[in-house]
Amino acid sequence: MTSGSTSASWTSTTARSFSAPVVFLNHSCDPNALRSGVKVFARRRIRRGEEITIDYRLNAFSGEPFRCHCGTTACTGIVVNSFFALPESRQREYLPYAPRFIKQEYRRLNSAKR
Ligand SMILES: [Zn+2]
């Protein structure tokens, strides 16, 4: 899924502001939602009762590995907790939701490649 118009149309109906609850969202290597600051956006349709999951790497820069048991087909078991450890296509999908320092680093790294 591209993050362009689809996400924008989801935004108006599915964006919610979270304070405390957002800290209880579990990681998935194939999440159904994306966290941007204190907001959470649906990445795809979420069924009633389905756990809302996010990808911790979207907001991470540390590179600290953690063991993952999300069970999705995208799961690598050991997750390197960094936006820049994500596959290039996933970085492009997540980028509009990433914090500013990650966007700046992404632009710096990608301008250096050219
Ligand atoms: Zn996983």
Backbone and ligand atoms as CSV (ligand in chain L), in Angstrom:
chain,resi,resn,atom,element,x,y,z
A,1,MET,N,N,0.852,-1.183,0.000
A,1,MET,CA,C,0.000,0.000,0.000
A,1,MET,C,C,0.890,1.235,0.000
A,2,THR,N,N,0.565,2.175,-0.822
A,2,THR,CA,C,1.307,3.426,-0.766
A,2,THR,C,C,0.726,4.267,0.359
A,3,SER,N,N,1.528,5.195,0.839
A,3,SER,CA,C,1.085,5.975,1.989
A,3,SER,C,C,0.425,7.281,1.569
A,4,GLY,N,N,0.304,7.536,0.289
A,4,GLY,CA,C,-0.202,8.818,-0.185
A,4,GLY,C,C,-1.680,9.022,0.050
A,5,SER,N,N,-2.474,8.919,-0.989
A,5,SER,CA,C,-3.882,9.279,-0.875
A,5,SER,C,C,-4.644,8.334,0.042
A,6,THR,N,N,-4.270,7.063,0.085
A,6,THR,CA,C,-4.978,6.114,0.934
A,6,THR,C,C,-4.882,6.529,2.406
A,7,SER,N,N,-3.677,6.845,2.840
A,7,SER,CA,C,-3.496,7.244,4.231
A,7,SER,C,C,-4.257,8.525,4.534
A,8,ALA,N,N,-4.205,9.446,3.567
A,8,ALA,CA,C,-4.870,10.725,3.793
A,8,ALA,C,C,-6.367,10.520,3.997
A,9,SER,N,N,-6.962,9.600,3.224
A,9,SER,CA,C,-8.396,9.384,3.386
A,9,SER,C,C,-8.702,8.674,4.705
A,10,TRP,N,N,-7.778,7.815,5.162
A,10,TRP,CA,C,-7.964,7.171,6.455
A,10,TRP,C,C,-7.871,8.187,7.585
A,11,THR,N,N,-6.986,9.155,7.394
A,11,THR,CA,C,-6.666,10.091,8.460
A,11,THR,C,C,-7.895,10.757,9.053
A,12,SER,N,N,-8.768,11.241,8.197
A,12,SER,CA,C,-9.875,12.024,8.725
A,12,SER,C,C,-10.832,11.182,9.557
A,13,THR,N,N,-10.912,9.890,9.260
A,13,THR,CA,C,-11.889,9.075,9.982
A,13,THR,C,C,-11.264,8.211,11.074
A,14,THR,N,N,-9.957,7.956,10.992
A,14,THR,CA,C,-9.382,7.002,11.933
A,14,THR,C,C,-8.348,7.603,12.874
A,15,ALA,N,N,-7.936,8.844,12.640
A,15,ALA,CA,C,-6.932,9.444,13.533
A,15,ALA,C,C,-7.558,9.703,14.898
A,16,ARG,N,N,-6.839,9.335,15.901
A,16,ARG,CA,C,-7.255,9.593,17.269
A,16,ARG,C,C,-6.031,10.078,18.031
A,17,SER,N,N,-6.243,10.926,18.970
A,17,SER,CA,C,-5.131,11.362,19.812
A,17,SER,C,C,-5.029,10.442,21.013
A,18,PHE,N,N,-3.830,9.982,21.269
A,18,PHE,CA,C,-3.588,9.117,22.403
A,18,PHE,C,C,-2.571,9.767,23.318
A,19,SER,N,N,-2.727,9.576,24.588
A,19,SER,CA,C,-1.660,9.954,25.500
A,19,SER,C,C,-1.126,8.663,26.103
A,20,ALA,N,N,-1.719,8.224,27.176
A,20,ALA,CA,C,-1.235,7.008,27.812
A,20,ALA,C,C,-1.432,5.738,26.968
A,21,PRO,N,N,-2.594,5.547,26.335
A,21,PRO,CA,C,-2.801,4.244,25.664
A,21,PRO,C,C,-1.755,3.919,24.613
A,22,VAL,N,N,-1.181,4.947,23.964
A,22,VAL,CA,C,-0.250,4.662,22.874
A,22,VAL,C,C,0.958,3.871,23.371
A,23,VAL,N,N,1.294,4.017,24.631
A,23,VAL,CA,C,2.445,3.278,25.143
A,23,VAL,C,C,2.147,1.796,25.285
A,24,PHE,N,N,0.876,1.404,25.168
A,24,PHE,CA,C,0.510,-0.001,25.303
A,24,PHE,C,C,0.382,-0.703,23.956
A,25,LEU,N,N,0.663,-0.015,22.873
A,25,LEU,CA,C,0.578,-0.640,21.558
A,25,LEU,C,C,1.790,-1.534,21.340
A,26,ASN,N,N,1.539,-2.770,20.939
A,26,ASN,CA,C,2.621,-3.716,20.704
A,26,ASN,C,C,3.201,-3.561,19.302
A,27,HIS,N,N,4.434,-4.026,19.186
A,27,HIS,CA,C,5.116,-4.008,17.894
A,27,HIS,C,C,4.646,-5.162,17.029
A,28,SER,N,N,4.572,-4.904,15.732
A,28,SER,CA,C,4.427,-5.968,14.743
A,28,SER,C,C,5.324,-5.614,13.569
A,29,CYS,N,N,5.924,-6.627,12.959
A,29,CYS,CA,C,6.739,-6.401,11.763
A,29,CYS,C,C,5.855,-6.093,10.556
A,30,ASP,N,N,4.557,-6.366,10.661
A,30,ASP,CA,C,3.590,-6.014,9.619
A,30,ASP,C,C,2.394,-5.376,10.311
A,31,PRO,N,N,2.572,-4.169,10.823
A,31,PRO,CA,C,1.559,-3.561,11.690
A,31,PRO,C,C,0.303,-3.143,10.934
A,32,ASN,N,N,-0.792,-3.007,11.669
A,32,ASN,CA,C,-2.017,-2.519,11.029
A,32,ASN,C,C,-2.197,-1.020,11.262
A,33,ALA,N,N,-1.257,-0.414,12.011
A,33,ALA,CA,C,-1.342,1.018,12.273
A,33,ALA,C,C,0.059,1.619,12.315
A,34,LEU,N,N,0.108,2.922,12.187
A,34,LEU,CA,C,1.366,3.657,12.230
A,34,LEU,C,C,1.224,4.775,13.251
A,35,ARG,N,N,2.216,4.907,14.121
A,35,ARG,CA,C,2.189,5.984,15.118
A,35,ARG,C,C,3.025,7.140,14.613
A,36,SER,N,N,2.435,8.320,14.684
A,36,SER,CA,C,3.157,9.551,14.338
A,36,SER,C,C,2.935,10.517,15.486
A,37,GLY,N,N,3.954,10.715,16.293
A,37,GLY,CA,C,3.798,11.536,17.492
A,37,GLY,C,C,2.807,10.876,18.425
A,38,VAL,N,N,1.756,11.606,18.804
A,38,VAL,CA,C,0.750,11.032,19.701
A,38,VAL,C,C,-0.457,10.504,18.927
A,39,LYS,N,N,-0.381,10.529,17.587
A,39,LYS,CA,C,-1.501,10.046,16.784
A,39,LYS,C,C,-1.189,8.671,16.215
A,40,VAL,N,N,-2.259,7.894,16.020
A,40,VAL,CA,C,-2.132,6.565,15.436
A,40,VAL,C,C,-3.054,6.501,14.226
A,41,PHE,N,N,-2.505,6.063,13.097
A,41,PHE,CA,C,-3.247,6.001,11.847
A,41,PHE,C,C,-3.366,4.549,11.402
A,42,ALA,N,N,-4.528,4.192,10.899
A,42,ALA,CA,C,-4.698,2.841,10.363
A,42,ALA,C,C,-3.840,2.699,9.113
A,43,ARG,N,N,-3.122,1.598,9.029
A,43,ARG,CA,C,-2.311,1.289,7.840
A,43,ARG,C,C,-3.127,0.465,6.858
A,44,ARG,N,N,-4.072,-0.234,7.386
A,44,ARG,CA,C,-5.007,-1.016,6.587
A,44,ARG,C,C,-6.288,-1.151,7.400
A,45,ARG,N,N,-7.290,-1.767,6.832
A,45,ARG,CA,C,-8.549,-1.944,7.543
A,45,ARG,C,C,-8.312,-2.815,8.782
A,46,ILE,N,N,-8.863,-2.398,9.902
A,46,ILE,CA,C,-8.691,-3.128,11.160
A,46,ILE,C,C,-10.051,-3.685,11.574
A,47,ARG,N,N,-10.082,-4.999,11.759
A,47,ARG,CA,C,-11.344,-5.657,12.122
A,47,ARG,C,C,-11.685,-5.387,13.583
A,48,ARG,N,N,-12.971,-5.402,13.886
A,48,ARG,CA,C,-13.417,-5.241,15.265
A,48,ARG,C,C,-12.752,-6.317,16.131
A,49,GLY,N,N,-12.176,-5.895,17.241
A,49,GLY,CA,C,-11.549,-6.828,18.166
A,49,GLY,C,C,-10.098,-7.150,17.842
A,50,GLU,N,N,-9.640,-6.764,16.659
A,50,GLU,CA,C,-8.247,-7.023,16.269
A,50,GLU,C,C,-7.313,-6.120,17.061
A,51,GLU,N,N,-6.199,-6.668,17.525
A,51,GLU,CA,C,-5.228,-5.870,18.252
A,51,GLU,C,C,-4.624,-4.826,17.317
A,52,ILE,N,N,-4.514,-3.608,17.794
A,52,ILE,CA,C,-3.853,-2.561,17.020
A,52,ILE,C,C,-2.361,-2.647,17.309
A,53,THR,N,N,-1.586,-2.783,16.231
A,53,THR,CA,C,-0.139,-2.905,16.369
A,53,THR,C,C,0.546,-1.813,15.556
A,54,ILE,N,N,1.734,-1.445,16.017
A,54,ILE,CA,C,2.552,-0.462,15.320
A,54,ILE,C,C,3.940,-1.053,15.109
A,55,ASP,N,N,4.727,-0.415,14.270
A,55,ASP,CA,C,6.105,-0.847,14.043
A,55,ASP,C,C,7.011,0.096,14.821
A,56,TYR,N,N,7.654,-0.443,15.851
A,56,TYR,CA,C,8.493,0.403,16.712
A,56,TYR,C,C,9.616,1.070,15.934
A,57,ARG,N,N,10.025,0.444,14.821
A,57,ARG,CA,C,11.150,0.983,14.048
A,57,ARG,C,C,10.833,2.329,13.418
A,58,LEU,N,N,9.536,2.634,13.250
A,58,LEU,CA,C,9.146,3.902,12.639
A,58,LEU,C,C,9.689,5.095,13.420
A,59,ASN,N,N,9.775,4.977,14.715
A,59,ASN,CA,C,10.200,6.098,15.562
A,59,ASN,C,C,11.549,5.836,16.222
A,60,ALA,N,N,12.294,4.887,15.710
A,60,ALA,CA,C,13.501,4.456,16.407
A,60,ALA,C,C,14.770,4.747,15.618
A,61,PHE,N,N,15.811,4.986,16.375
A,61,PHE,CA,C,17.088,5.326,15.767
A,61,PHE,C,C,18.221,4.603,16.490
A,62,SER,N,N,17.885,3.910,17.581
A,62,SER,CA,C,18.918,3.372,18.466
A,62,SER,C,C,19.662,2.187,17.842
A,63,GLY,N,N,18.941,1.379,17.073
A,63,GLY,CA,C,19.551,0.179,16.524
A,63,GLY,C,C,19.643,-0.958,17.523
A,64,GLU,N,N,19.045,-0.772,18.710
A,64,GLU,CA,C,19.034,-1.839,19.712
A,64,GLU,C,C,18.200,-3.001,19.185
A,65,PRO,N,N,18.747,-4.202,19.139
A,65,PRO,CA,C,17.944,-5.331,18.680
A,65,PRO,C,C,16.970,-5.805,19.768
A,66,PHE,N,N,15.828,-6.296,19.355
A,66,PHE,CA,C,14.920,-6.950,20.301
A,66,PHE,C,C,14.306,-8.170,19.630
A,67,ARG,N,N,13.930,-9.126,20.471
A,67,ARG,CA,C,13.327,-10.355,19.978
A,67,ARG,C,C,11.845,-10.094,19.716
A,68,CYS,N,N,11.366,-10.515,18.552
A,68,CYS,CA,C,9.980,-10.276,18.170
A,68,CYS,C,C,9.250,-11.601,18.008
A,69,HIS,N,N,8.022,-11.625,18.501
A,69,HIS,CA,C,7.174,-12.818,18.391
A,69,HIS,C,C,5.852,-12.463,17.718
A,70,CYS,N,N,5.875,-11.487,16.823
A,70,CYS,CA,C,4.605,-11.017,16.244
A,70,CYS,C,C,3.937,-12.082,15.372
A,71,GLY,N,N,4.726,-12.985,14.823
A,71,GLY,CA,C,4.141,-14.095,14.081
A,71,GLY,C,C,3.687,-13.761,12.669
A,72,THR,N,N,3.961,-12.566,12.193
A,72,THR,CA,C,3.581,-12.231,10.823
A,72,THR,C,C,4.609,-12.823,9.854
A,73,THR,N,N,4.231,-12.935,8.599
A,73,THR,CA,C,5.160,-13.481,7.610
A,73,THR,C,C,6.362,-12.561,7.413
A,74,ALA,N,N,6.220,-11.291,7.777
A,74,ALA,CA,C,7.319,-10.324,7.632
A,74,ALA,C,C,8.287,-10.380,8.810
A,75,CYS,N,N,7.976,-11.186,9.821
A,75,CYS,CA,C,8.780,-11.179,11.046
A,75,CYS,C,C,10.143,-11.833,10.831
A,76,THR,N,N,11.170,-11.137,11.313
A,76,THR,CA,C,12.530,-11.645,11.192
A,76,THR,C,C,13.029,-12.252,12.504
A,77,GLY,N,N,12.205,-12.206,13.549
A,77,GLY,CA,C,12.595,-12.791,14.834
A,77,GLY,C,C,13.409,-11.845,15.693
A,78,ILE,N,N,14.544,-11.411,15.173
A,78,ILE,CA,C,15.332,-10.383,15.853
A,78,ILE,C,C,15.168,-9.105,15.048
A,79,VAL,N,N,14.644,-8.085,15.696
A,79,VAL,CA,C,14.369,-6.824,15.020
A,79,VAL,C,C,15.416,-5.801,15.437
A,80,VAL,N,N,16.045,-5.189,14.459
A,80,VAL,CA,C,16.971,-4.084,14.739
A,80,VAL,C,C,16.124,-2.818,14.821
A,81,ASN,N,N,16.103,-2.228,16.003
A,81,ASN,CA,C,15.175,-1.142,16.276
A,81,ASN,C,C,15.690,0.184,15.720
A,82,SER,N,N,15.604,0.311,14.400
A,82,SER,CA,C,16.003,1.551,13.740
A,82,SER,C,C,15.214,1.708,12.453
A,83,PHE,N,N,14.749,2.901,12.230
A,83,PHE,CA,C,14.058,3.209,10.972
A,83,PHE,C,C,14.917,2.788,9.789
A,84,PHE,N,N,16.226,3.006,9.915
A,84,PHE,CA,C,17.130,2.783,8.789
A,84,PHE,C,C,17.514,1.319,8.607
A,85,ALA,N,N,17.035,0.464,9.501
A,85,ALA,CA,C,17.209,-0.972,9.321
A,85,ALA,C,C,16.040,-1.558,8.514
A,86,LEU,N,N,15.010,-0.754,8.285
A,86,LEU,CA,C,13.858,-1.210,7.506
A,86,LEU,C,C,14.234,-1.343,6.033
A,87,PRO,N,N,13.553,-2.233,5.300
A,87,PRO,CA,C,13.753,-2.278,3.853
A,87,PRO,C,C,13.415,-0.909,3.237
A,88,GLU,N,N,14.067,-0.597,2.154
A,88,GLU,CA,C,13.898,0.709,1.505
A,88,GLU,C,C,12.419,1.020,1.208
A,89,SER,N,N,11.683,0.026,0.725
A,89,SER,CA,C,10.271,0.272,0.390
A,89,SER,C,C,9.459,0.627,1.633
A,90,ARG,N,N,9.783,-0.021,2.759
A,90,ARG,CA,C,9.069,0.261,4.008
A,90,ARG,C,C,9.450,1.646,4.534
A,91,GLN,N,N,10.708,2.029,4.366
A,91,GLN,CA,C,11.127,3.377,4.770
A,91,GLN,C,C,10.317,4.425,4.014
A,92,ARG,N,N,10.153,4.214,2.704
A,92,ARG,CA,C,9.389,5.182,1.902
A,92,ARG,C,C,7.929,5.224,2.342
A,93,GLU,N,N,7.358,4.061,2.686
A,93,GLU,CA,C,5.973,4.029,3.151
A,93,GLU,C,C,5.813,4.752,4.480
A,94,TYR,N,N,6.756,4.528,5.402
A,94,TYR,CA,C,6.643,5.084,6.748
A,94,TYR,C,C,7.052,6.547,6.841
A,95,LEU,N,N,7.872,6.998,5.896
A,95,LEU,CA,C,8.494,8.314,6.025
A,95,LEU,C,C,7.526,9.457,6.360
A,96,PRO,N,N,6.355,9.552,5.734
A,96,PRO,CA,C,5.458,10.666,6.075
A,96,PRO,C,C,5.033,10.674,7.548
A,97,TYR,N,N,5.144,9.535,8.227
A,97,TYR,CA,C,4.721,9.426,9.629
A,97,TYR,C,C,5.894,9.536,10.597
A,98,ALA,N,N,7.091,9.558,10.057
A,98,ALA,CA,C,8.297,9.530,10.895
A,98,ALA,C,C,8.521,10.873,11.581
A,99,PRO,N,N,9.191,10.833,12.737
A,99,PRO,CA,C,9.534,12.090,13.408
A,99,PRO,C,C,10.521,12.909,12.570
A,100,ARG,N,N,10.571,14.192,12.865
A,100,ARG,CA,C,11.363,15.113,12.038
A,100,ARG,C,C,12.826,14.713,11.948
A,101,PHE,N,N,13.412,14.283,13.064
A,101,PHE,CA,C,14.846,13.961,13.013
A,101,PHE,C,C,15.110,12.778,12.078
A,102,ILE,N,N,14.170,11.868,11.967
A,102,ILE,CA,C,14.341,10.739,11.046
A,102,ILE,C,C,14.169,11.207,9.609
A,103,LYS,N,N,13.182,12.076,9.365
A,103,LYS,CA,C,13.012,12.624,8.013
A,103,LYS,C,C,14.273,13.356,7.561
A,104,GLN,N,N,14.845,14.126,8.471
A,104,GLN,CA,C,16.066,14.883,8.125
A,104,GLN,C,C,17.218,13.929,7.806
A,105,GLU,N,N,17.350,12.892,8.626
A,105,GLU,CA,C,18.428,11.928,8.394
A,105,GLU,C,C,18.187,11.155,7.093
A,106,TYR,N,N,16.933,10.810,6.830
A,106,TYR,CA,C,16.584,10.107,5.589
A,106,TYR,C,C,16.981,10.958,4.383
A,107,ARG,N,N,16.627,12.253,4.432
A,107,ARG,CA,C,16.977,13.157,3.316
A,107,ARG,C,C,18.500,13.268,3.177
A,108,ARG,N,N,19.195,13.364,4.314
A,108,ARG,CA,C,20.652,13.493,4.271
A,108,ARG,C,C,21.281,12.241,3.638
A,109,LEU,N,N,20.820,11.063,4.098
A,109,LEU,CA,C,21.377,9.815,3.577
A,109,LEU,C,C,21.061,9.643,2.094
A,110,ASN,N,N,19.835,10.011,1.698
A,110,ASN,CA,C,19.450,9.791,0.313
A,110,ASN,C,C,20.016,10.848,-0.632
A,111,SER,N,N,20.315,12.016,-0.136
A,111,SER,CA,C,20.985,12.994,-1.010
A,111,SER,C,C,22.455,12.610,-1.167
A,112,ALA,N,N,23.010,11.943,-0.161
A,112,ALA,CA,C,24.410,11.495,-0.232
A,112,ALA,C,C,24.574,10.360,-1.243
A,113,LYS,N,N,23.478,9.588,-1.475
A,113,LYS,CA,C,23.546,8.455,-2.411
A,113,LYS,C,C,23.634,8.920,-3.850
A,114,ARG,N,N,23.106,10.131,-4.103
A,114,ARG,CA,C,23.060,10.601,-5.497
A,114,ARG,C,C,24.413,11.116,-5.960
L,1,ZN,ZN,ZN,7.956,-9.530,14.198
